[in-house]
């Protein structure tokens, strides 16, 4: 096989590989999460003493940093949102909305500072909130 034939074969093989790659890439899609609300979801803010033990341990391990996690037990889906270490007392988390879309459950929360007139201590805290909804096998998006 001469040099020209080798080069020609190499070009054909390379072209075939490029075409195959393009065919595989065309088959891949990215699914966009639609965030148009389809319905509000009833939820309960869970008291600390009612949080399942396994979940409570996971929260304790990571509460110094911002936390976004879910935990399901087959009956309920627990959604946890924490804002990490805060340098004073008086911070709380407000759950503004929990709703469903075509592809996911969305939760909107907000970190609130101390109320006017509230006594503030220079003591670090790690506020978090645990929300409980009926169990569903879906993505949870933290807004």
N, C-alpha and C positions, 0 to 999 in steps of 0.2 A: 504494500500500500504506500503510495507516494505521499508527499507532504500536503499536496493540494487536496487529495482525497480525505486525509485525516482532518484537515481543517474544515472541509465541507461537512463531514460527519459530526464533528464537534458542534458546528453551528446548528445543524438540524436537531441534535440532542438538546442543546440549550434552548432552542425555540420551543421544542416540545415540552420541556420542563416549565418554561415560563407560561405556556398556555394551560398546562395542568394546574399550576399554582393559581392562575387567574380564575379557573373554573371552581376550585375549592374556595377561594376567597369570596366569590360571588354567592356561594351558598350560605355564608355566614351572615347573620343579621344581629342587630342590637335592638332589644326590645325596650322601648321608651316607657317609663312608668307614667301613666296618666294620673295627674293629681286633681282632676275634676271630681269634687265630692259627689258621691252617689247617695250617702246617708250618714247621719250622725250615729255614733255608737255609744250606747249606754256604758258607763264605766263607774268604778268605785275606786277611790283613793284608799289604799290599804294602810291600816295602822301598823306601826313597826312590830308590834307583838303578834300580828296576824300574817306576817310574811313567812312563807315556807322556809324552813331551816336551811336547806341547800342554797336557796336564792340569797338568804340573809348572809351566808358565809361568802358567797361570790361578791356581794355588794361591799362587805367589810374589807375584802382584799383590795378592791380598786377604788374606793370612794375618795381617796386623796386627789385623784385625777378626774376629769370629766367622764361621766359614765353614760353610755347608751346601750342597754341590753334588754333582751327578752328572755322569758323563761316560761315554758309551757308544761302543764301537768296532765294534759289530755282533757281536763274540764275547763280550766281557765288559762288565759294568756296573761302573763304579768309583764308589764312594760316599765322599765326603770330608767329614770333620767336624773342624773346628778351633775352638778356644776363644779365639782372639785372643791379643793380647800379654799375657804373664805376666811379672811383674817379677823373678822369680828362676828359676834352673835347677831341675831335679828334677821338673818336672811331666810327667805322661804321660796318655794317654787309654786307657781300658779299653773294649773293645767287649763289652758285656754280652749283647747278643742281636741277631740278624738273622733275621727271620721274615717269612713271607708271610701275607697275609689275602686275603679275597675280592677286594679292590680295590687293594691296595698292598703294597709291601715296607716293613717297619718296621725301623729301626735304633736301638738303644739304646746310648748311650755315656755315659761318666762321666769327668770330669776328675779325675785323682788328683794329690795333692800329693806332695812328696818323702817317701821312705821314712824311717823313724826311723833316725838315725845317718848318713844320706846327707849328703855335703858339699853345701852350698847356696851358690851364688854369686849375688851381687847383679847378675845379668846378665839382661837381657830375653830371653825366648824366645817362640816362637810355635808351640806344639805342635799337631799335627794328625795325623790317622790317615786312611789310604786303605784301603778294603776293596774287594775284588774278588769279584764273584759272576758266575754265568752271565748272559749278556745277557737281558733281558726288557724289554718296552716297557710300563712301568707307573709309577705314582706312587711316590715314595720319601718316607716320612714319618720325620722325625728326632724321636725321643722323648728 
